Amino acid sequence: MGDNKGQTSRLRSFRDSVKKITKRLSEGDADMIHKNDEHAREVDKLRVQIQSMEEEIRRLYQSRYQLDQANKQNEKLVSTLQEAKAQIEALRAEVEKLTAPPSTYAIFSSMNADGTGNVYVSGRKMKISLHPSIKGSELRKGQEVILNEALNVIEVKGFDSQGEVVRLKDVLEGGRALVTLHFDEEKVAELGDPLLVERLSVGDHLLYDPRSGYVIEKLPKSEAEELVLEEVPDVDYEHIGGLQKELEQVRDAVELPFLHPHLFSEYKLSAPKGVLLYGPPGCGKTLIAKAVANSIAKKLGHLAGKEIRSYFLHVKGPELLNKYVGESERQVREVFKKAKERAEDGHPVIVFFDEMDALFRTRGSGISSDVESTIVPQFLSEIDGVERLRNVIVIGASNRQDLIDPAVLRAGRLDVKVRVGRPDAAAARDIFSKYVSKDLPFAADELERHGGDRQALVERLTTLTVEAMYAANEENKFIEVTYANGEKEVLYFKDFASGALIEGIVSRAKKFAVKRVIAQEGTGIRSDDLVRAIREEFKEHEDLPNTTNPDDWAKVAGKKGEKIIHIRTISGGPTESRQIETITTGHYL
């Protein structure tokens, strides 16, 4: 750049000289021109120099442009080289990672006084050192750590999430546990730090790491626990209608031993071990069991002056059945083991077996399997085995008590047997009062006819509905049955009434009223709604008796007596006979 400035200044001085000479010539200094030819030659020489300098300047400008282009190219090359260097470094790191030897996972066990640690590596216990950045006080038993080639801890991980499922048999001293593996093999395992703060119970499922011998996690409830509902029901005796006699029998059998144990001891009277509630479906067997559990908790709490919790273990019978041999028996054992654990602290425990005939069927009556031949003995050994059931009472419910094994029903096991039959007219009135209450919205004209007295209206609606249900007229004829001895009998809908049926009638009537409100055709429940609900409810049941075996249907429905061989429906249509094929019970039960 300095050279360019010098050339420019020289060019400017030459131009000035030329201008001066030209000026002199223009002024007519002729004699000077003649005298100084040399000056003319000098001017020509200067012109040549000027031209060469201008050419030099053009070359310099071109060189400057090329230099700028070279600088830009150089910057691009530098950037490319830097990117290539970064890629080479990344590839070198990747190569080092791929060629590095594998790291070993281990399970931390404990720390030593000299700052070293103990770990389990594939079942071997090893003493190792820790990386300076890892504090031994922060390591937890059963935790995974990573070892380098020298088998020193370089990284700390969490707890392993996979392993074998074992069952806790007992908790031992020193942070150990006795667990049961497959095929009832027993093993002593160490408790990982997460389990040291857990509340463990016998029978819990735990996650076991066979490489280290640690159990590190408490697993969700077992199959039997999933089938058992522990919640205390919120059903009171006031919620049950028409079963005063049955309730009294159950309360005498279940509540008295819990509420007055000193009297039972004084009179050397043993508390019953179990109660069987049997009868047709929908008549309140499950409700009774729930109400008993709730009542015991409240009354014991009142006597003790504090809240007492009772446990209601609702076992859904058919779901305990398992296709694998021995599984159903194991789950029965788990149910009773759980009941005993809950009862250890003096809490009353009710074990309610719903659909009892599905589990404890008469031995030898099975066709496809003999599962009942082992489930029944297991139940019997639990209910009256060497270990006495304290604060535990068994309540069973069944629609077919005739299918239950006689050994289950004998005295000393299910001592009290309560038949929960179908409601008569008086019981039906009581049941209706639970569902038709005076706080419901009634039609205005219905209230006017009773002077605005809601209680009088409720009683009138209840009376009207019960009379319509229990009337022995042509409209209420249901079926005609033929017995094996040739006798015939006409059965009415009232012969198949139940609490569930009454609840369905009231719910249907309420639905009619709701639909009227939606259609803007009036508000409130009317007497016609209840009568219409009865007719529609009965109509839905017309085809139900037409089963493959009428006698078995009759037993489920609660009819006793002579064997039924033929059924003829006579309600809601033509009275045409439908002959039913007679099949003996043993062929398929």
Summary of the structure (lengths in Angstrom):
residues: 589
radius of gyration: 49.5
end to end distance: 114.8
largest distance: 174.6
contacts: 1691
relative contact order: 0.06
helix: 48%
strand: 19%
